[in-house]
Amino acid sequence: MNFIKFIYINILIFLLVSMVLLGNSYYQSWKLAVEARNELTENDKPLSKKQVVLITERAGHPYWEVVTRGAKAAADDDIWIDVQGPDKASIAEHIRIIERAVASGVDGIITQGLDQEFVPVINKAIDAGIPVITIDTDVPESKRIGFIGTYNYEAGFQAGLYVKQHFSGSLNIGIISGNAYGAHMTQRIQGFKDALINQPDIKIVSIVNSQINKIEAMNQTFEMLNRYPQINLMFGVSALDGPGIAEAIGQYFPERKIPIIAFDDMPETLELLEQGKITAVIAQRSFIIGYRAIDLMRSVLNGETIPSLNHTAIDIVERSNLKEYLKKKQSEEGGISD
């Protein structure tokens, strides 16, 4: 009996300590957000800047760094951007960041809508008078004001068409996806599958997740190719998957010439494309997505109505058109950031 009492007391202590730590974490985050807002004042006179929180899928991720660069290029003198994101991709932490932004009373929130769990917190922000624009991944069931980003299903479909049109014979495909829950990932994979319907010689052998991490993409590729030696084409669904696949093949299976279809035009990915280690890249307009997200938020904050859906284009980049693509990208980004 005493032992059971001892166990209950320890559980109670653990729960109390956890609640104190969690409460302190929320307080510190709220305090930081309030201090950030105070930085927008000078001699107690409010400046004209609005505080917009841009919440990325993972802090320090190269794709989101480009998106952030585009957003900051659009910010000008009227918007101050507070960039936040989980250290590791996490729906729970992502939602907590939105909660803290709402609690601190920011002027606008730009966030992914990774799945249905985001609906209540986005609606909470809207009900509190804080406009929310989803970026990269949409959750149209919420009250969000609008979405900006790639039409992810179509991007996956175009990747599948590329495979169907450029490869012949029996294909056994392995897919590395950033995660299993993100709507952007599931939509790309579904589009890819749909493009390959009624192709009896093309089979998707395995789909695994990299947790938005290059090293994990390498590990998963190594495990997959060991388990399924018949795989002769790989598709990387998120930005770090392509480089992770290429590195794993080069390091562990150098004798196997496996074409790789990658996503996103990260510098490393394009370098691997130029070297012939990646076959094709599905390139999003990441800089433009960030830039237009701020433009759209500016319109909302000025009382204007924006379209519900704002899809950006993609390019399929091969080694043969890489130089042309880079010139186009430089011209496009330079033109809107001047």
C-alpha positions in Angstrom: 0.0 0.0 0.0 2.8 2.4 0.9 4.6 1.5 -2.3 1.5 2.4 -4.4 1.2 5.7 -2.5 4.8 6.4 -3.2 4.2 5.8 -6.9 1.2 8.1 -7.0 3.1 10.9 -5.2 5.9 10.7 -7.7 3.5 10.8 -10.6 1.9 13.8 -9.1 5.3 15.5 -8.6 6.2 14.8 -12.2 3.0 16.2 -13.5 3.3 19.4 -11.4 6.9 19.9 -12.5 5.9 19.3 -16.2 3.1 21.9 -15.9 5.5 24.4 -14.3 8.0 23.9 -17.1 5.4 24.1 -19.8 3.9 27.2 -18.3 7.3 28.8 -18.0 8.0 28.0 -21.7 4.7 29.6 -22.8 5.5 32.7 -20.6 9.0 33.1 -22.0 7.7 32.8 -25.6 4.9 35.2 -24.9 7.4 37.6 -23.2 9.7 37.4 -26.3 6.8 38.1 -28.6 5.7 41.1 -26.5 9.3 42.4 -26.4 9.5 42.0 -30.2 6.4 44.2 -30.5 8.0 46.8 -28.1 10.9 47.0 -30.6 8.4 48.5 -33.1 8.0 51.6 -30.9 10.3 54.6 -30.6 10.0 57.1 -27.8 6.6 55.5 -26.9 5.3 56.5 -30.4 4.1 53.5 -32.4 5.8 53.1 -35.7 3.8 52.2 -38.8 5.1 48.6 -39.0 2.8 45.6 -38.5 4.2 42.5 -36.9 3.6 39.4 -39.0 4.8 36.0 -37.8 6.0 33.6 -40.5 6.0 30.1 -39.1 8.2 27.6 -41.0 8.0 23.9 -41.0 11.5 23.6 -39.5 14.0 26.2 -38.3 17.0 26.5 -40.6 15.6 24.4 -43.4 17.1 25.6 -46.7 13.7 25.7 -48.5 12.3 27.9 -45.8 15.3 30.1 -45.8 14.6 31.0 -49.4 10.9 31.6 -48.6 12.0 33.8 -45.8 14.4 35.7 -48.0 11.5 36.4 -50.4 9.2 37.5 -47.6 11.8 39.9 -46.2 12.3 41.3 -49.7 8.6 42.2 -49.8 8.4 43.5 -46.2 9.5 47.1 -47.0 8.9 49.7 -44.2 5.4 48.8 -43.2 5.8 45.1 -42.1 8.2 43.6 -39.6 8.6 39.8 -40.0 9.1 37.5 -37.0 10.3 34.2 -38.4 9.7 31.2 -36.1 9.7 27.4 -36.5 10.2 24.1 -34.6 13.8 22.9 -34.3 12.5 19.6 -35.7 9.4 19.2 -37.8 6.6 18.7 -35.4 2.9 19.4 -35.7 2.5 19.8 -32.0 5.3 22.4 -31.7 4.1 24.2 -34.9 0.6 24.6 -33.4 2.1 25.8 -30.1 3.9 28.5 -32.0 0.6 29.6 -33.6 -1.0 29.6 -30.2 1.8 31.9 -28.8 1.5 34.2 -31.7 -2.3 34.6 -31.1 -1.7 35.1 -27.3 0.9 37.9 -28.0 -1.6 39.7 -30.3 0.4 39.9 -33.5 -1.0 41.6 -36.5 -0.9 38.6 -38.9 0.2 35.0 -39.2 1.6 33.2 -42.2 1.7 29.4 -41.5 1.4 26.0 -43.1 -1.8 24.1 -42.7 -0.3 20.7 -42.5 -3.4 18.8 -41.5 -6.8 19.0 -39.8 -5.2 19.6 -36.4 -4.5 23.1 -37.6 -8.2 24.0 -38.1 -9.0 24.9 -34.5 -5.9 27.1 -33.9 -6.3 28.9 -37.2 -9.9 29.5 -36.5 -8.9 30.8 -33.0 -6.6 33.3 -34.6 -9.3 34.5 -37.0 -11.8 34.8 -34.2 -9.3 36.9 -32.3 -9.1 39.3 -35.3 -5.7 38.1 -36.5 -5.7 37.3 -40.2 -4.1 34.0 -41.2 -2.7 33.1 -44.6 -1.6 29.5 -45.2 1.6 29.0 -47.2 3.1 25.9 -48.9 0.4 23.7 -47.5 -3.3 24.6 -47.3 -6.1 23.7 -44.9 -9.1 25.0 -46.8 -11.5 23.7 -44.1 -10.3 26.4 -41.8 -11.2 30.1 -41.7 -7.9 31.1 -43.2 -8.1 34.1 -45.4 -6.1 32.7 -48.3 -3.4 30.3 -49.5 -0.2 30.9 -51.4 2.0 28.1 -52.8 2.4 25.3 -55.3 -0.6 23.3 -56.4 1.0 20.3 -54.8 -1.2 17.6 -56.4 -0.4 19.0 -59.9 3.3 19.2 -59.1 3.3 15.5 -58.1 1.3 14.7 -61.3 3.8 16.5 -63.4 6.6 14.5 -61.8 4.7 11.3 -62.6 4.2 12.4 -66.2 7.9 13.1 -66.5 8.6 9.5 -65.4 6.1 8.1 -67.8 7.4 10.1 -70.8 11.1 9.8 -70.2 11.6 6.2 -69.1 10.7 2.9 -70.7 10.6 -0.7 -69.7 9.9 -2.1 -66.2 10.2 0.5 -63.4 10.2 -0.2 -59.7 10.0 3.1 -57.9 11.1 3.9 -54.3 9.7 7.1 -52.7 11.2 9.1 -49.9 8.7 11.6 -48.5 9.4 14.4 -45.9 6.7 13.0 -43.6 3.5 11.0 -43.7 1.1 13.6 -42.3 1.7 16.8 -44.3 -1.0 17.5 -46.8 1.6 18.9 -49.3 3.5 15.5 -49.2 0.4 13.3 -49.5 -1.0 15.5 -52.4 2.3 15.3 -54.3 2.4 11.5 -53.9 -1.2 11.1 -54.9 -0.6 13.2 -58.0 2.5 11.1 -58.8 0.5 7.9 -58.5 -2.4 9.2 -60.5 -0.1 10.1 -63.4 1.1 6.5 -63.5 -2.3 4.8 -63.5 -2.8 2.0 -66.0 1.0 1.6 -66.4 1.4 -2.1 -65.7 5.2 -1.9 -66.1 5.5 0.8 -63.5 5.2 -0.1 -59.8 5.7 1.9 -56.6 7.5 -0.6 -54.4 8.0 1.4 -51.2 7.2 4.8 -49.6 9.1 5.9 -46.4 9.6 9.1 -44.6 12.7 11.2 -43.9 11.3 13.5 -41.2 12.4 16.6 -43.3 16.0 15.5 -42.6 18.8 14.8 -45.1 20.6 12.2 -43.0 17.3 10.4 -42.4 16.7 10.4 -46.1 20.1 8.8 -46.6 19.3 6.2 -44.0 15.9 5.4 -45.4 17.4 5.1 -48.9 20.1 2.7 -47.7 17.4 0.5 -45.9 15.1 0.7 -48.9 17.6 -0.3 -51.5 18.9 -3.1 -49.4 15.4 -4.5 -48.9 14.2 -3.9 -52.4 17.1 -4.4 -54.8 14.7 -4.3 -57.8 14.2 -0.5 -57.3 15.5 1.3 -60.3 14.1 4.8 -59.9 13.7 7.1 -56.9 11.4 10.0 -56.2 12.3 12.5 -53.4 9.1 14.4 -52.4 10.6 17.1 -50.1 13.6 19.4 -50.5 16.2 17.4 -48.6 15.1 14.0 -49.9 16.8 14.3 -53.4 20.2 15.1 -52.0 19.9 12.5 -49.3 19.0 9.8 -51.9 21.9 10.9 -54.2 24.4 10.8 -51.3 23.2 7.3 -50.1 23.4 5.9 -53.6 26.9 7.4 -54.2 28.2 6.2 -50.9 26.6 2.7 -50.6 25.5 1.7 -54.1 27.9 3.5 -56.6 27.5 0.6 -59.1 23.8 1.2 -59.4 22.7 3.9 -61.8 19.4 4.9 -60.4 17.6 8.0 -61.8 16.4 10.4 -59.1 13.5 12.8 -59.5 13.9 15.5 -56.8 11.9 18.4 -55.4 12.9 22.0 -55.0 15.8 23.9 -56.5 18.1 24.1 -53.5 21.8 24.9 -54.5 22.9 21.4 -53.5 20.2 19.8 -55.5 21.0 21.8 -58.6 24.7 21.0 -58.2 23.9 17.3 -58.1 21.7 17.9 -61.2 24.6 19.5 -63.0 26.8 16.6 -62.0 24.3 14.1 -63.4 23.6 12.5 -60.0 20.0 13.8 -60.0 18.0 13.4 -63.2 15.3 16.1 -62.9 14.1 18.6 -60.3 10.5 19.8 -59.7 11.3 23.4 -58.9 8.9 25.5 -56.9 8.9 29.3 -56.8 10.0 29.4 -53.2 11.3 33.0 -53.2 8.2 34.2 -55.0 6.0 32.2 -52.6 7.5 34.1 -49.6 7.4 37.5 -51.4 3.7 37.1 -52.5 2.7 35.9 -49.0 3.8 39.3 -47.6 2.1 41.1 -50.4 -1.1 39.3 -49.8 -0.9 39.9 -46.0 -0.3 43.6 -46.7 -3.5 43.7 -48.7 -5.4 42.0 -46.0 -4.1 44.4 -43.3 -5.1 47.3 -45.5 -8.7 46.0 -45.6 -8.5 44.6 -49.1 -10.0 41.2 -50.2 -7.6 38.6 -51.6 -8.3 35.5 -53.7 -8.7 32.3 -51.6 -6.3 30.3 -53.7 -3.0 31.7 -55.1 -1.1 29.0 -56.8 2.4 29.5 -58.0 4.0 27.8 -61.0 6.6 25.0 -61.1 9.4 24.2 -63.5 10.8 20.8 -64.4 14.6 21.3 -64.6 17.0 18.9 -66.3 20.7 19.2 -66.9 19.9 20.3 -70.5 17.9 23.4 -69.4 19.6 24.2 -66.1 21.5 27.3 -67.3 18.3 28.7 -68.9 16.3 28.0 -65.8 18.9 29.8 -63.6 18.9 32.9 -65.8 15.1 32.9 -65.7 15.1 32.5 -61.9 17.6 35.3 -61.4 15.7 37.6 -63.6 12.4 36.8 -61.9 13.6 37.2 -58.4 15.7 40.2 -59.1 12.8 41.9 -60.8 10.4 41.6 -57.8 13.0 42.3 -55.1 14.4 45.6 -56.5 
